[in-house]
């Protein structure tokens, strides 16, 4: 029986709570930060719930789940699930499950600490500002006034979802260390998706 899940989750949540209480701010270009802060309006509760639902079952979430399942099936990872349609289905279901956990943890912490972890495109449209915004967004959130702070809800969501997956429905050879590795990869992939969002529209 796997016994490392609870300690790992408690560590993640403890780190998040400490980070929130200390209100760690992230260095950013002053002019960009002040412009974005002035333009920011915190979404109301209805829109926050709508965004939460879309983050689990919206088109972008489903496309990511399908794409990741396709890549993993082509690589036959995990190998125990096989390289065919049955394996694809298991990987797709796994990705959906991780996405639901990720979004729920992030949304819950956002609501508890009155933060906003969603991605916002840079207000400055030069390349440097847009790239910088894409790079730091997975690790930052906005408080009620729009100021960037340490984005522990997204980080906790990424690591918690992957640790739970590794400790429960993944093959027995996986453990929380694999989950932490996958969580780090997930945060890195968020940077890639943010770059696409920044430059998809002019």
N, CA and C atoms as an extended XYZ file, in Angstrom:
606
Properties=species:S:1:pos:R:3:atomname:S:1:resname:S:1:resid:I:1 pbc="F F F"
N         0.846       -1.207        0.000 N   UNK     1
C         0.000        0.000        0.000 CA  UNK     1
C         0.878        1.252        0.000 C   UNK     1
N         0.504        2.185       -0.792 N   UNK     2
C         1.326        3.382       -0.910 CA  UNK     2
C         1.034        4.335        0.239 C   UNK     2
N         2.123        4.738        0.917 N   UNK     3
C         1.934        5.544        2.123 CA  UNK     3
C         2.592        6.913        2.037 C   UNK     3
N         3.117        7.258        0.876 N   UNK     4
C         3.832        8.531        0.756 CA  UNK     4
C         2.953        9.676        0.289 C   UNK     4
N         1.724        9.397       -0.116 N   UNK     5
C         0.859       10.423       -0.687 CA  UNK     5
C         0.534       11.530        0.297 C   UNK     5
N         0.044       11.172        1.478 N   UNK     6
C        -0.387       12.180        2.444 CA  UNK     6
C         0.748       13.100        2.871 C   UNK     6
N         1.935       12.574        3.230 N   UNK     7
C         3.023       13.497        3.594 CA  UNK     7
C         3.387       14.456        2.470 C   UNK     7
N         3.410       13.937        1.242 N   UNK     8
C         3.763       14.803        0.114 CA  UNK     8
C         2.757       15.927       -0.053 C   UNK     8
N         1.468       15.602        0.061 N   UNK     9
C         0.426       16.621       -0.079 CA  UNK     9
C         0.489       17.644        1.043 C   UNK     9
N         0.757       17.180        2.257 N   UNK    10
C         0.843       18.096        3.391 CA  UNK    10
C         2.015       19.071        3.218 C   UNK    10
N         3.128       18.555        2.692 N   UNK    11
C         4.280       19.424        2.454 CA  UNK    11
C         3.929       20.493        1.431 C   UNK    11
N         3.280       20.070        0.324 N   UNK    12
C         2.910       21.016       -0.721 CA  UNK    12
C         1.977       22.098       -0.192 C   UNK    12
N         0.969       21.680        0.567 N   UNK    13
C         0.010       22.650        1.092 CA  UNK    13
C         0.656       23.574        2.120 C   UNK    13
N         1.569       23.041        2.924 N   UNK    14
C         2.254       23.868        3.917 CA  UNK    14
C         3.096       24.938        3.253 C   UNK    14
N         3.820       24.532        2.210 N   UNK    15
C         4.620       25.502        1.467 CA  UNK    15
C         3.730       26.594        0.884 C   UNK    15
N         2.584       26.192        0.352 N   UNK    16
C         1.663       27.154       -0.232 CA  UNK    16
C         1.131       28.140        0.791 C   UNK    16
N         0.760       27.641        1.968 N   UNK    17
C         0.216       28.510        3.003 CA  UNK    17
C         1.256       29.507        3.493 C   UNK    17
N         2.471       29.039        3.692 N   UNK    18
C         3.535       29.936        4.134 CA  UNK    18
C         3.795       31.005        3.081 C   UNK    18
N         3.819       30.567        1.812 N   UNK    19
C         4.066       31.521        0.729 CA  UNK    19
C         2.977       32.571        0.672 C   UNK    19
N         1.741       32.153        0.870 N   UNK    20
C         0.632       33.098        0.810 CA  UNK    20
C         0.708       34.104        1.951 C   UNK    20
N         1.035       33.623        3.145 N   UNK    21
C         1.049       34.496        4.307 CA  UNK    21
C         2.173       35.517        4.237 C   UNK    21
N         3.273       35.140        3.597 N   UNK    22
C         4.384       36.074        3.499 CA  UNK    22
C         4.246       37.020        2.318 C   UNK    22
N         3.238       36.744        1.456 N   UNK    23
C         2.959       37.609        0.300 CA  UNK    23
C         4.218       37.921       -0.512 C   UNK    23
N         4.869       36.870       -0.938 N   UNK    24
C         6.086       37.035       -1.723 CA  UNK    24
C         5.740       37.639       -3.070 C   UNK    24
N         6.336       38.739       -3.402 N   UNK    25
C         6.097       39.374       -4.687 CA  UNK    25
C         7.160       38.971       -5.681 C   UNK    25
N         6.825       39.047       -6.964 N   UNK    26
C         7.730       38.640       -8.029 CA  UNK    26
C         8.232       39.880       -8.749 C   UNK    26
N         9.539       39.903       -8.984 N   UNK    27
C        10.127       41.042       -9.695 CA  UNK    27
C         9.583       41.120      -11.100 C   UNK    27
N         9.245       42.330      -11.517 N   UNK    28
C         8.684       42.521      -12.857 CA  UNK    28
C         9.051       43.919      -13.310 C   UNK    28
N         8.994       44.141      -14.576 N   UNK    29
C         9.228       45.468      -15.120 CA  UNK    29
C         8.229       46.433      -14.496 C   UNK    29
N         8.713       47.540      -13.909 N   UNK    30
C         7.845       48.421      -13.136 CA  UNK    30
C         6.732       49.033      -13.966 C   UNK    30
N         7.067       49.467      -15.155 N   UNK    31
C         6.055       50.109      -15.986 CA  UNK    31
C         4.998       49.106      -16.415 C   UNK    31
N         5.434       47.893      -16.810 N   UNK    32
C         4.487       46.851      -17.202 CA  UNK    32
C         3.593       46.483      -16.040 C   UNK    32
N         4.202       46.322      -14.852 N   UNK    33
C         3.444       45.931      -13.671 CA  UNK    33
C         2.388       46.968      -13.317 C   UNK    33
N         2.763       48.244      -13.318 N   UNK    34
C         1.813       49.286      -12.936 CA  UNK    34
C         0.686       49.404      -13.956 C   UNK    34
N         1.006       49.222      -15.241 N   UNK    35
C        -0.023       49.286      -16.279 CA  UNK    35
C        -1.020       48.154      -16.122 C   UNK    35
N        -0.500       46.939      -15.922 N   UNK    36
C        -1.379       45.784      -15.777 CA  UNK    36
C        -2.210       45.886      -14.509 C   UNK    36
N        -1.595       46.377      -13.428 N   UNK    37
C        -2.315       46.507      -12.176 CA  UNK    37
C        -3.463       47.498      -12.309 C   UNK    37
N        -3.207       48.615      -13.001 N   UNK    38
C        -4.244       49.621      -13.171 CA  UNK    38
C        -5.390       49.097      -14.030 C   UNK    38
N        -5.081       48.225      -15.002 N   UNK    39
C        -6.104       47.730      -15.919 CA  UNK    39
C        -6.850       46.526      -15.358 C   UNK    39
N        -6.365       45.954      -14.290 N   UNK    40
C        -6.927       44.699      -13.777 CA  UNK    40
C        -8.242       44.926      -13.038 C   UNK    40
N        -9.207       44.078      -13.326 N   UNK    41
C       -10.466       44.037      -12.592 CA  UNK    41
C       -10.718       42.575      -12.213 C   UNK    41
N       -10.815       42.283      -10.934 N   UNK    42
C       -10.997       40.907      -10.487 CA  UNK    42
C       -12.325       40.368      -11.005 C   UNK    42
N       -12.318       39.188      -11.639 N   UNK    43
C       -13.573       38.605      -12.132 CA  UNK    43
C       -14.547       38.346      -10.982 C   UNK    43
N       -15.837       38.492      -11.266 N   UNK    44
C       -16.821       38.206      -10.225 CA  UNK    44
C       -16.954       36.693      -10.023 C   UNK    44
N       -17.729       36.319       -9.010 N   UNK    45
C       -17.812       34.901       -8.635 CA  UNK    45
C       -18.341       34.042       -9.775 C   UNK    45
N       -19.326       34.532      -10.507 N   UNK    46
C       -19.900       33.773      -11.616 CA  UNK    46
C       -18.843       33.474      -12.676 C   UNK    46
N       -18.046       34.470      -13.029 N   UNK    47
C       -17.004       34.281      -14.032 CA  UNK    47
C       -15.876       33.397      -13.524 C   UNK    47
N       -15.594       33.464      -12.229 N   UNK    48
C       -14.551       32.602      -11.664 CA  UNK    48
C       -14.973       31.139      -11.716 C   UNK    48
N       -16.248       30.882      -11.408 N   UNK    49
C       -16.753       29.511      -11.476 CA  UNK    49
C       -16.776       29.016      -12.920 C   UNK    49
N       -17.161       29.893      -13.837 N   UNK    50
C       -17.186       29.535      -15.254 CA  UNK    50
C       -15.788       29.177      -15.744 C   UNK    50
N       -14.809       29.975      -15.334 N   UNK    51
C       -13.423       29.697      -15.730 CA  UNK    51
C       -12.953       28.370      -15.136 C   UNK    51
N       -13.350       28.094      -13.911 N   UNK    52
C       -12.994       26.830      -13.252 CA  UNK    52
C       -13.539       25.641      -14.046 C   UNK    52
N       -14.789       25.727      -14.469 N   UNK    53
C       -15.390       24.649      -15.252 CA  UNK    53
C       -14.687       24.482      -16.601 C   UNK    53
N       -14.382       25.613      -17.255 N   UNK    54
C       -13.697       25.542      -18.554 CA  UNK    54
C       -12.295       24.967      -18.417 C   UNK    54
N       -11.646       25.235      -17.299 N   UNK    55
C       -10.285       24.722      -17.117 CA  UNK    55
C       -10.271       23.204      -17.007 C   UNK    55
N       -11.423       22.610      -16.675 N   UNK    56
C       -11.506       21.151      -16.587 CA  UNK    56
C       -12.070       20.513      -17.845 C   UNK    56
N       -13.091       21.144      -18.445 N   UNK    57
C       -13.821       20.498      -19.535 CA  UNK    57
C       -13.962       21.360      -20.788 C   UNK    57
N       -13.302       22.513      -20.813 N   UNK    58
C       -13.376       23.378      -21.980 CA  UNK    58
C       -12.555       22.843      -23.143 C   UNK    58
N       -12.686       23.468      -24.316 N   UNK    59
C       -11.965       23.001      -25.515 CA  UNK    59
C       -10.464       22.897      -25.312 C   UNK    59
N        -9.865       23.887      -24.669 N   UNK    60
C        -8.417       23.862      -24.470 CA  UNK    60
C        -8.001       22.693      -23.595 C   UNK    60
N        -8.771       22.437      -22.531 N   UNK    61
C        -8.452       21.321      -21.634 CA  UNK    61
C        -8.549       19.987      -22.370 C   UNK    61
N        -9.579       19.830      -23.201 N   UNK    62
C        -9.756       18.575      -23.926 CA  UNK    62
C        -8.678       18.391      -24.993 C   UNK    62
N        -8.316       19.478      -25.666 N   UNK    63
C        -7.253       19.395      -26.682 CA  UNK    63
C        -5.935       18.982      -26.028 C   UNK    63
N        -5.631       19.569      -24.880 N   UNK    64
C        -4.403       19.200      -24.168 CA  UNK    64
C        -4.429       17.732      -23.761 C   UNK    64
N        -5.587       17.275      -23.254 N   UNK    65
C        -5.691       15.879      -22.813 CA  UNK    65
C        -5.503       14.920      -23.979 C   UNK    65
N        -6.094       15.241      -25.126 N   UNK    66
C        -5.960       14.394      -26.316 CA  UNK    66
C        -4.526       14.412      -26.828 C   UNK    66
N        -3.932       15.604      -26.922 N   UNK    67
C        -2.567       15.731      -27.434 CA  UNK    67
C        -1.576       14.982      -26.552 C   UNK    67
N        -1.686       15.180      -25.242 N   UNK    68
C        -0.776       14.493      -24.320 CA  UNK    68
C        -0.965       12.979      -24.368 C   UNK    68
N        -2.228       12.545      -24.489 N   UNK    69
C        -2.490       11.106      -24.585 CA  UNK    69
C        -1.902       10.534      -25.868 C   UNK    69
N        -2.015       11.287      -26.964 N   UNK    70
C        -1.451       10.838      -28.233 CA  UNK    70
C         0.059       10.702      -28.179 C   UNK    70
N         0.713       11.695      -27.597 N   UNK    71
C         2.174       11.656      -27.487 CA  UNK    71
C         2.611       10.504      -26.593 C   UNK    71
N         1.935       10.350      -25.453 N   UNK    72
C         2.296        9.272      -24.528 CA  UNK    72
C         2.033        7.897      -25.124 C   UNK    72
N         0.968        7.785      -25.928 N   UNK    73
C         0.676        6.512      -26.572 CA  UNK    73
C         1.732        6.184      -27.619 C   UNK    73
N         2.153        7.191      -28.366 N   UNK    74
C         3.206        6.977      -29.359 CA  UNK    74
C         4.502        6.534      -28.691 C   UNK    74
N         4.768        7.063      -27.502 N   UNK    75
C         5.972        6.683      -26.747 CA  UNK    75
C         5.751        5.426      -25.902 C   UNK    75
N         4.472        4.984      -25.825 N   UNK    76
C         4.072        3.860      -24.979 CA  UNK    76
C         4.520        4.069      -23.530 C   UNK    76
N         4.122        5.224      -22.993 N   UNK    77
C         4.447        5.568      -21.618 CA  UNK    77
C         3.185        5.932      -20.854 C   UNK    77
N         2.872        5.247      -19.753 N   UNK    78
C         3.571        4.084      -19.196 CA  UNK    78
C         3.427        2.841      -20.089 C   UNK    78
N         4.439        2.007      -20.124 N   UNK    79
C         4.421        0.859      -21.020 CA  UNK    79
C         3.356       -0.165      -20.637 C   UNK    79
N         2.978       -0.171      -19.347 N   UNK    80
C         1.972       -1.126      -18.885 CA  UNK    80
C         0.608       -0.878      -19.526 C   UNK    80
N         0.362        0.315      -20.036 N   UNK    81
C        -0.938        0.640      -20.617 CA  UNK    81
C        -1.034        0.301      -22.100 C   UNK    81
N         0.077       -0.022      -22.706 N   UNK    82
C         0.051       -0.458      -24.095 CA  UNK    82
C         0.033        0.686      -25.095 C   UNK    82
N         0.399        0.382      -26.372 N   UNK    83
C         0.530        1.419      -27.393 CA  UNK    83
C        -0.688        1.566      -28.304 C   UNK    83
N        -1.823        0.979      -27.933 N   UNK    84
C        -2.974        0.976      -28.841 CA  UNK    84
C        -4.123        1.809      -28.269 C   UNK    84
N        -5.332        1.615      -28.839 N   UNK    85
C        -6.461        2.467      -28.473 CA  UNK    85
C        -6.837        2.353      -26.999 C   UNK    85
N        -6.740        1.154      -26.454 N   UNK    86
C        -7.055        0.990      -25.029 CA  UNK    86
C        -6.101        1.819      -24.178 C   UNK    86
N        -4.812        1.784      -24.544 N   UNK    87
C        -3.825        2.590      -23.830 CA  UNK    87
C        -4.076        4.074      -23.998 C   UNK    87
N        -4.479        4.471      -25.209 N   UNK    88
C        -4.810        5.873      -25.444 CA  UNK    88
C        -5.964        6.302      -24.541 C   UNK    88
N        -6.984        5.471      -24.437 N   UNK    89
C        -8.132        5.796      -23.595 CA  UNK    89
C        -7.744        5.957      -22.137 C   UNK    89
N        -6.872        5.077      -21.651 N   UNK    90
C        -6.442        5.171      -20.253 CA  UNK    90
C        -5.636        6.447      -20.023 C   UNK    90
N        -4.803        6.793      -20.988 N   UNK    91
C        -3.991        7.999      -20.848 CA  UNK    91
C        -4.864        9.250      -20.942 C   UNK    91
N        -5.845        9.225      -21.834 N   UNK    92
C        -6.753       10.358      -21.941 CA  UNK    92
C        -7.524       10.546      -20.632 C   UNK    92
N        -8.038        9.458      -20.074 N   UNK    93
C        -8.763        9.521      -18.800 CA  UNK    93
C        -7.849       10.015      -17.683 C   UNK    93
N        -6.601        9.543      -17.707 N   UNK    94
C        -5.637        9.974      -16.699 CA  UNK    94
C        -5.391       11.471      -16.793 C   UNK    94
N        -5.232       11.975      -18.011 N   UNK    95
C        -4.999       13.407      -18.192 CA  UNK    95
C        -6.184       14.238      -17.731 C   UNK    95
N        -7.397       13.753      -18.027 N   UNK    96
C        -8.591       14.456      -17.545 CA  UNK    96
C        -8.629       14.470      -16.022 C   UNK    96
N        -8.314       13.332      -15.417 N   UNK    97
C        -8.312       13.250      -13.959 CA  UNK    97
C        -7.315       14.208      -13.339 C   UNK    97
N        -6.116       14.251      -13.905 N   UNK    98
C        -5.107       15.183      -13.383 CA  UNK    98
C        -5.551       16.623      -13.576 C   UNK    98
N        -6.189       16.900      -14.717 N   UNK    99
C        -6.658       18.254      -14.969 CA  UNK    99
C        -7.727       18.687      -13.974 C   UNK    99
N        -8.624       17.775      -13.634 N   UNK   100
C        -9.689       18.088      -12.667 CA  UNK   100
C        -9.085       18.378      -11.298 C   UNK   100
N        -8.135       17.535      -10.867 N   UNK   101
C        -7.485       17.756       -9.569 CA  UNK   101
C        -6.706       19.064       -9.573 C   UNK   101
N        -5.956       19.284      -10.632 N   UNK   102
C        -5.152       20.502      -10.759 CA  UNK   102
C        -6.035       21.742      -10.646 C   UNK   102
N        -7.099       21.774      -11.442 N   UNK   103
C        -7.985       22.935      -11.450 CA  UNK   103
C        -8.689       23.125      -10.110 C   UNK   103
N        -9.081       22.025       -9.483 N   UNK   104
C        -9.806       22.108       -8.209 CA  UNK   104
C        -8.911       22.643       -7.097 C   UNK   104
N        -7.682       22.139       -7.029 N   UNK   105
C        -6.744       22.628       -6.015 CA  UNK   105
C        -6.443       24.111       -6.246 C   UNK   105
N        -6.144       24.468       -7.492 N   UNK   106
C        -5.827       25.864       -7.814 CA  UNK   106
C        -7.010       26.780       -7.525 C   UNK   106
N        -8.205       26.374       -7.963 N   UNK   107
C        -9.403       27.190       -7.743 CA  UNK   107
C        -9.691       27.340       -6.247 C   UNK   107
N        -9.581       26.237       -5.500 N   UNK   108
C        -9.858       26.288       -4.070 CA  UNK   108
C        -8.925       27.229       -3.331 C   UNK   108
N        -7.633       27.174       -3.662 N   UNK   109
C        -6.673       28.059       -3.014 CA  UNK   109
C        -6.857       29.506       -3.461 C   UNK   109
N        -7.175       29.698       -4.739 N   UNK   110
C        -7.464       31.051       -5.221 CA  UNK   110
C        -8.614       31.671       -4.431 C   UNK   110
N        -9.680       30.901       -4.264 N   UNK   111
C       -10.844       31.425       -3.549 CA  UNK   111
C       -10.534       31.671       -2.079 C   UNK   111
N        -9.794       30.760       -1.470 N   UNK   112
C        -9.485       30.892       -0.046 CA  UNK   112
C        -8.619       32.114        0.244 C   UNK   112
N        -7.706       32.430       -0.680 N   UNK   113
C        -6.762       33.520       -0.434 CA  UNK   113
C        -7.011       34.733       -1.323 C   UNK   113
N        -8.164       34.723       -2.016 N   UNK   114
C        -8.573       35.849       -2.858 CA  UNK   114
C        -7.501       36.211       -3.890 C   UNK   114
N        -7.039       35.178       -4.596 N   UNK   115
C        -6.064       35.339       -5.662 CA  UNK   115
C        -6.705       34.992       -6.996 C   UNK   115
N        -6.018       35.346       -8.060 N   UNK   116
C        -6.481       35.049       -9.413 CA  UNK   116
C        -5.298       34.474      -10.182 C   UNK   116
N        -5.338       33.152      -10.453 N   UNK   117
C        -4.208       32.477      -11.078 CA  UNK   117
C        -4.328       32.341      -12.587 C   UNK   117
N        -5.399       32.860      -13.162 N   UNK   118
C        -5.559       32.677      -14.601 CA  UNK   118
C        -4.532       33.494      -15.377 C   UNK   118
N        -4.328       33.093      -16.633 N   UNK   119
C        -3.346       33.766      -17.480 CA  UNK   119
C        -3.958       35.014      -18.101 C   UNK   119
N        -3.203       36.122      -18.049 N   UNK   120
C        -3.582       37.362      -18.717 CA  UNK   120
C        -2.464       37.755      -19.664 C   UNK   120
N        -2.823       38.078      -20.886 N   UNK   121
C        -1.812       38.525      -21.842 CA  UNK   121
C        -1.200       39.845      -21.389 C   UNK   121
N         0.049       40.048      -21.794 N   UNK   122
C         0.759       41.275      -21.430 CA  UNK   122
C         0.064       42.492      -22.026 C   UNK   122
N        -0.025       43.562      -21.225 N   UNK   123
C        -0.597       44.809      -21.720 CA  UNK   123
C         0.355       45.506      -22.690 C   UNK   123
N         1.649       45.279      -22.514 N   UNK   124
C         2.646       45.807      -23.445 CA  UNK   124
C         2.869       44.772      -24.536 C   UNK   124
N         2.796       45.188      -25.787 N   UNK   125
C         2.777       44.236      -26.882 CA  UNK   125
C         4.128       44.053      -27.562 C   UNK   125
N         5.214       44.578      -26.975 N   UNK   126
C         6.524       44.298      -27.547 CA  UNK   126
C         6.942       42.878      -27.176 C   UNK   126
N         7.871       42.329      -27.957 N   UNK   127
C         8.236       40.919      -27.807 CA  UNK   127
C         8.810       40.620      -26.422 C   UNK   127
N         9.681       41.486      -25.930 N   UNK   128
C        10.315       41.251      -24.632 CA  UNK   128
C         9.272       41.132      -23.518 C   UNK   128
N         8.334       42.056      -23.484 N   UNK   129
C         7.311       42.047      -22.437 CA  UNK   129
C         6.415       40.821      -22.545 C   UNK   129
N         6.080       40.429      -23.763 N   UNK   130
C         5.196       39.281      -23.959 CA  UNK   130
C         5.870       37.973      -23.552 C   UNK   130
N         7.146       37.840      -23.909 N   UNK   131
C         7.888       36.641      -23.519 CA  UNK   131
C         8.051       36.593      -22.000 C   UNK   131
N         8.388       37.727      -21.390 N   UNK   132
C         8.551       37.774      -19.941 CA  UNK   132
C         7.251       37.405      -19.230 C   UNK   132
N         6.134       37.910      -19.735 N   UNK   133
C         4.842       37.599      -19.135 CA  UNK   133
C         4.527       36.102      -19.231 C   UNK   133
N         4.819       35.500      -20.387 N   UNK   134
C         4.582       34.065      -20.566 CA  UNK   134
C         5.439       33.238      -19.621 C   UNK   134
N         6.670       33.688      -19.381 N   UNK   135
C         7.595       32.933      -18.537 CA  UNK   135
C         7.206       32.966      -17.064 C   UNK   135
N         6.746       34.118      -16.575 N   UNK   136
C         6.478       34.224      -15.140 CA  UNK   136
C         5.041       33.876      -14.764 C   UNK   136
N         4.132       33.867      -15.735 N   UNK   137
C         2.721       33.654      -15.407 CA  UNK   137
C         2.429       32.318      -14.717 C   UNK   137
N         3.097       31.202      -15.077 N   UNK   138
C         2.802       29.949      -14.360 CA  UNK   138
C         3.180       29.981      -12.880 C   UNK   138
N         3.970       30.965      -12.482 N   UNK   139
C         4.478       31.010      -11.117 CA  UNK   139
C         3.972       32.233      -10.353 C   UNK   139
N         3.027       32.946      -10.943 N   UNK   140
C         2.489       34.133      -10.293 CA  UNK   140
C         0.968       34.103      -10.311 C   UNK   140
N         0.393       34.929       -9.452 N   UNK   141
C        -1.054       35.147       -9.431 CA  UNK   141
C        -1.266       36.638       -9.189 C   UNK   141
N        -2.526       37.050       -9.201 N   UNK   142
C        -2.833       38.455       -8.908 CA  UNK   142
C        -3.697       38.525       -7.649 C   UNK   142
N        -3.360       39.484       -6.803 N   UNK   143
C        -4.214       39.692       -5.636 CA  UNK   143
C        -5.402       40.559       -6.034 C   UNK   143
N        -6.196       40.981       -5.069 N   UNK   144
C        -7.437       41.694       -5.391 CA  UNK   144
C        -7.194       43.028       -6.093 C   UNK   144
N        -6.037       43.633       -5.853 N   UNK   145
C        -5.735       44.920       -6.495 CA  UNK   145
C        -5.049       44.741       -7.844 C   UNK   145
N        -4.733       43.498       -8.213 N   UNK   146
C        -4.084       43.243       -9.485 CA  UNK   146
C        -2.581       43.113       -9.401 C   UNK   146
N        -2.014       43.220       -8.209 N   UNK   147
C        -0.572       43.102       -8.042 CA  UNK   147
C        -0.132       41.653       -8.173 C   UNK   147
N         0.976       41.436       -8.876 N   UNK   148
C         1.508       40.086       -9.009 CA  UNK   148
C         2.092       39.623       -7.670 C   UNK   148
N         1.749       38.398       -7.282 N   UNK   149
C         2.303       37.771       -6.089 CA  UNK   149
C         2.691       36.346       -6.450 C   UNK   149
N         3.361       35.669       -5.538 N   UNK   150
C         3.778       34.292       -5.774 CA  UNK   150
C         2.554       33.423       -6.050 C   UNK   150
N         2.569       32.708       -7.169 N   UNK   151
C         1.399       31.941       -7.600 CA  UNK   151
C         1.353       30.532       -7.063 C   UNK   151
N         1.313       30.391       -5.740 N   UNK   152
C         1.344       29.046       -5.169 CA  UNK   152
C         0.130       28.190       -5.511 C   UNK   152
N        -1.081       28.752       -5.812 N   UNK   153
C        -2.185       27.863       -6.169 CA  UNK   153
C        -1.916       27.024       -7.414 C   UNK   153
N        -1.362       27.632       -8.463 N   UNK   154
C        -1.069       26.885       -9.684 CA  UNK   154
C         0.031       25.856       -9.444 C   UNK   154
N         1.025       26.242       -8.671 N   UNK   155
C         2.135       25.330       -8.391 CA  UNK   155
C         1.644       24.143       -7.569 C   UNK   155
N         0.842       24.428       -6.539 N   UNK   156
C         0.285       23.346       -5.722 CA  UNK   156
C        -0.610       22.442       -6.555 C   UNK   156
N        -1.404       23.036       -7.459 N   UNK   157
C        -2.276       22.235       -8.313 CA  UNK   157
C        -1.496       21.308       -9.222 C   UNK   157
N        -0.425       21.823       -9.830 N   UNK   158
C         0.380       21.011      -10.744 CA  UNK   158
C         1.027       19.838      -10.027 C   UNK   158
N         1.625       20.106       -8.877 N   UNK   159
C         2.318       19.027       -8.164 CA  UNK   159
C         1.343       18.059       -7.503 C   UNK   159
N         0.282       18.570       -6.902 N   UNK   160
C        -0.678       17.689       -6.229 CA  UNK   160
C        -1.327       16.732       -7.207 C   UNK   160
N        -1.755       17.232       -8.364 N   UNK   161
C        -2.430       16.377       -9.348 CA  UNK   161
C        -1.515       15.264       -9.843 C   UNK   161
N        -0.267       15.587      -10.093 N   UNK   162
C         0.657       14.583      -10.606 CA  UNK   162
C         1.108       13.594       -9.533 C   UNK   162
N         1.244       14.054       -8.300 N   UNK   163
C         1.595       13.142       -7.208 CA  UNK   163
C         0.448       12.169       -6.949 C   UNK   163
N        -0.787       12.676       -6.926 N   UNK   164
C        -1.940       11.799       -6.713 CA  UNK   164
C        -2.028       10.754       -7.817 C   UNK   164
N        -1.827       11.180       -9.069 N   UNK   165
C        -1.878       10.234      -10.188 CA  UNK   165
C        -0.814        9.153      -10.037 C   UNK   165
N         0.405        9.565       -9.703 N   UNK   166
C         1.495        8.599       -9.563 CA  UNK   166
C         1.260        7.626       -8.418 C   UNK   166
N         0.594        8.109       -7.366 N   UNK   167
C         0.391        7.280       -6.182 CA  UNK   167
C        -0.894        6.455       -6.216 C   UNK   167
N        -1.748        6.687       -7.194 N   UNK   168
C        -3.026        5.962       -7.207 CA  UNK   168
C        -3.223        5.148       -8.479 C   UNK   168
N        -3.519        5.784       -9.606 N   UNK   169
C        -3.911        5.000      -10.776 CA  UNK   169
C        -2.767        4.679      -11.738 C   UNK   169
N        -1.586        5.243      -11.532 N   UNK   170
C        -0.451        4.857      -12.364 CA  UNK   170
C         0.055        3.478      -11.936 C   UNK   170
N         0.804        2.790      -12.808 N   UNK   171
C         1.362        1.480      -12.432 CA  UNK   171
C         2.158        1.556      -11.136 C   UNK   171
N         2.288        0.402      -10.465 N   UNK   172
C         2.856        0.356       -9.110 CA  UNK   172
C         4.291        0.848       -9.030 C   UNK   172
N         5.032        0.793      -10.135 N   UNK   173
C         6.428        1.229      -10.081 CA  UNK   173
C         6.564        2.745       -9.948 C   UNK   173
N         5.490        3.474      -10.152 N   UNK   174
C         5.520        4.933      -10.013 CA  UNK   174
C         5.307        5.324       -8.554 C   UNK   174
N         5.928        6.440       -8.146 N   UNK   175
C         5.713        6.956       -6.795 CA  UNK   175
C         5.696        8.479       -6.825 C   UNK   175
N         5.688        9.083       -5.644 N   UNK   176
C         5.545       10.538       -5.571 CA  UNK   176
C         6.688       11.273       -6.263 C   UNK   176
N         7.879       10.643       -6.326 N   UNK   177
C         9.002       11.297       -7.005 CA  UNK   177
C         8.706       11.484       -8.489 C   UNK   177
N         8.082       10.464       -9.084 N   UNK   178
C         7.677       10.593      -10.484 CA  UNK   178
C         6.623       11.688      -10.634 C   UNK   178
N         5.739       11.773       -9.636 N   UNK   179
C         4.714       12.817       -9.664 CA  UNK   179
C         5.309       14.204       -9.585 C   UNK   179
N         6.309       14.384       -8.735 N   UNK   180
C         6.963       15.686       -8.624 CA  UNK   180
C         7.677       16.048       -9.923 C   UNK   180
N         8.299       15.056      -10.547 N   UNK   181
C         8.962       15.297      -11.835 CA  UNK   181
C         7.947       15.713      -12.887 C   UNK   181
N         6.814       14.994      -12.935 N   UNK   182
C         5.771       15.327      -13.908 CA  UNK   182
C         5.175       16.699      -13.639 C   UNK   182
N         5.047       17.063      -12.350 N   UNK   183
C         4.539       18.388      -12.004 CA  UNK   183
C         5.443       19.493      -12.510 C   UNK   183
N         6.753       19.280      -12.416 N   UNK   184
C         7.707       20.260      -12.921 CA  UNK   184
C         7.596       20.391      -14.439 C   UNK   184
N         7.454       19.248      -15.121 N   UNK   185
C         7.286       19.268      -16.574 CA  UNK   185
C         5.997       19.995      -16.937 C   UNK   185
N         4.946       19.762      -16.166 N   UNK   186
C         3.663       20.413      -16.420 CA  UNK   186
C         3.769       21.930      -16.326 C   UNK   186
N         4.487       22.418      -15.331 N   UNK   187
C         4.677       23.866      -15.197 CA  UNK   187
C         5.495       24.413      -16.370 C   UNK   187
N         6.486       23.636      -16.802 N   UNK   188
C         7.266       24.056      -17.956 CA  UNK   188
C         6.430       24.128      -19.218 C   UNK   188
N         5.530       23.161      -19.394 N   UNK   189
C         4.657       23.173      -20.561 CA  UNK   189
C         3.696       24.355      -20.521 C   UNK   189
N         3.357       24.808      -19.310 N   UNK   190
C         2.487       25.980      -19.190 CA  UNK   190
C         3.142       27.208      -19.821 C   UNK   190
N         4.465       27.294      -19.700 N   UNK   191
C         5.184       28.396      -20.326 CA  UNK   191
C         5.003       28.353      -21.840 C   UNK   191
N         5.101       27.148      -22.418 N   UNK   192
C         4.940       26.978      -23.864 CA  UNK   192
C         3.542       27.402      -24.297 C   UNK   192
N         2.514       26.941      -23.576 N   UNK   193
C         1.142       27.315      -23.913 CA  UNK   193
C         0.929       28.819      -23.774 C   UNK   193
N         1.555       29.423      -22.770 N   UNK   194
C         1.408       30.865      -22.586 CA  UNK   194
C         2.053       31.651      -23.731 C   UNK   194
N         3.172       31.158      -24.225 N   UNK   195
C         3.789       31.802      -25.387 CA  UNK   195
C         2.861       31.761      -26.596 C   UNK   195
N         2.190       30.633      -26.774 N   UNK   196
C         1.222       30.514      -27.879 CA  UNK   196
C         0.108       31.529      -27.682 C   UNK   196
N        -0.383       31.641      -26.455 N   UNK   197
C        -1.470       32.601      -26.180 CA  UNK   197
C        -1.020       34.031      -26.423 C   UNK   197
N         0.218       34.333      -26.037 N   UNK   198
C         0.724       35.695      -26.220 CA  UNK   198
C         0.824       36.086      -27.694 C   UNK   198
N         1.260       35.153      -28.523 N   UNK   199
C         1.564       35.511      -29.904 CA  UNK   199
C         0.541       34.985      -30.920 C   UNK   199
N        -0.506       34.305      -30.428 N   UNK   200
C        -1.515       33.769      -31.357 CA  UNK   200
C        -2.266       34.893      -32.025 C   UNK   200
N        -2.559       35.935      -31.257 N   UNK   201
C        -3.253       37.101      -31.792 CA  UNK   201
C        -2.342       38.304      -31.746 C   UNK   201
N        -2.449       39.159      -32.742 N   UNK   202
C        -1.616       40.351      -32.774 CA  UNK   202
C        -2.227       41.429      -31.897 C   UNK   202
